[in-house]
Amino acid sequence: MAEHHDPNEHQHSEGGERVREVVRDGFTIMLGAASWAFEQGDRLVDTWLHQGHVSRDEGRRRFEEFASNTRRRGEEFGQRMRSSMPVATRDEVARLERQVAELKSEIESLKAGSSVTS
């Protein structure tokens, strides 16, 4: 019996890979932005110190506050990303793959049964 390949199967795997790439790129951008923000924070503290506007302790406190806010906003962004882009769990994918395999088997059985009666 000839093996049947679903022409959409390749598209589904490409789609899943594309989603992974987009998510990976999004997180890479987010990490880059966070890194840039921390560098800017360091520069800001140095500027404050050199201009004599704040003491070292005050500069550290402001930087820690800035870092905490940045971290919190990053976490909130990550939560929004996860909630707006639902991703199936491994168990859900495995269950769906089993269902597809069962349905393919049933279709093949029906095809084989109808070719015998024709």
C-alpha positions in Angstrom: 0.0 0.0 0.0 1.3 3.4 -1.0 2.2 5.7 1.9 0.0 8.9 2.0 1.5 12.2 2.8 -0.6 15.2 3.8 0.4 18.2 1.6 -0.5 20.5 4.5 1.8 18.6 6.9 4.8 20.5 5.6 3.0 23.8 5.8 2.0 23.1 9.4 5.6 22.3 10.4 6.8 25.5 8.6 4.1 27.5 10.4 5.2 26.1 13.8 8.8 26.8 13.0 7.9 30.4 12.0 6.1 31.0 15.3 9.1 29.7 17.2 11.3 32.1 15.2 9.1 35.1 15.8 8.9 34.3 19.6 12.7 33.7 19.7 13.3 37.0 17.8 10.9 38.8 20.1 12.7 37.6 23.2 16.1 38.5 21.7 14.9 42.0 21.0 13.5 42.3 24.5 16.8 41.1 26.0 18.7 43.6 23.8 16.4 46.4 24.9 16.9 45.5 28.6 20.6 45.4 28.1 20.6 48.8 26.5 18.4 50.1 29.2 20.8 48.9 31.9 23.7 50.5 30.1 21.8 53.8 29.9 21.0 53.5 33.6 24.7 53.2 34.4 25.5 56.2 32.2 22.8 58.2 33.9 24.1 57.3 37.4 27.7 58.3 36.2 26.4 61.6 34.8 24.6 62.3 38.1 27.7 61.5 40.1 30.1 63.6 37.9 27.7 66.6 37.9 27.5 66.3 41.7 23.7 66.1 41.7 23.5 63.0 43.8 25.7 61.0 46.1 27.0 57.5 45.2 24.3 55.9 47.5 21.5 58.0 46.0 22.8 57.1 42.4 22.8 53.4 43.3 19.3 53.7 44.8 18.0 55.4 41.7 19.7 52.9 39.5 18.2 50.0 41.5 14.8 51.6 41.3 15.2 52.0 37.5 16.4 48.4 37.2 13.5 47.1 39.2 11.0 49.0 37.1 12.7 47.8 33.9 12.6 44.2 35.1 9.0 44.5 36.2 8.0 46.0 32.8 9.9 43.2 31.0 8.0 40.6 33.0 4.7 42.2 32.3 5.6 42.3 28.6 6.5 38.7 28.7 3.2 37.8 30.3 1.3 39.8 27.7 3.2 38.0 25.0 2.4 34.6 26.4 -1.2 35.3 27.0 -1.7 36.9 23.5 0.1 34.1 21.7 -1.1 30.8 23.2 1.4 27.9 22.7 0.4 24.3 22.9 2.0 22.2 25.6 4.0 19.1 24.7 1.2 16.9 26.0 -1.4 18.8 23.9 0.8 18.4 20.8 1.3 14.7 21.5 -2.4 14.1 22.0 -3.2 15.9 18.7 -0.5 13.9 16.9 -2.1 10.7 18.3 -5.5 11.8 17.1 -4.2 12.6 13.6 -2.5 9.2 13.4 -5.8 7.5 14.4 -7.8 9.5 11.9 -5.3 8.7 9.1 -5.5 5.0 10.0 -9.3 5.1 9.9 -9.3 6.9 6.5 -6.8 4.3 5.1 -9.1 1.5 6.4 -12.1 3.1 4.8 -10.2 3.6 1.5 -9.1 0.0 1.6 -12.7 -1.2 2.4 -14.2 0.9 -0.4 -11.7 -0.4 -3.0 -12.6 -4.0 -2.2 -16.4 -3.4 -2.7 -15.9 -1.4 -6.0 
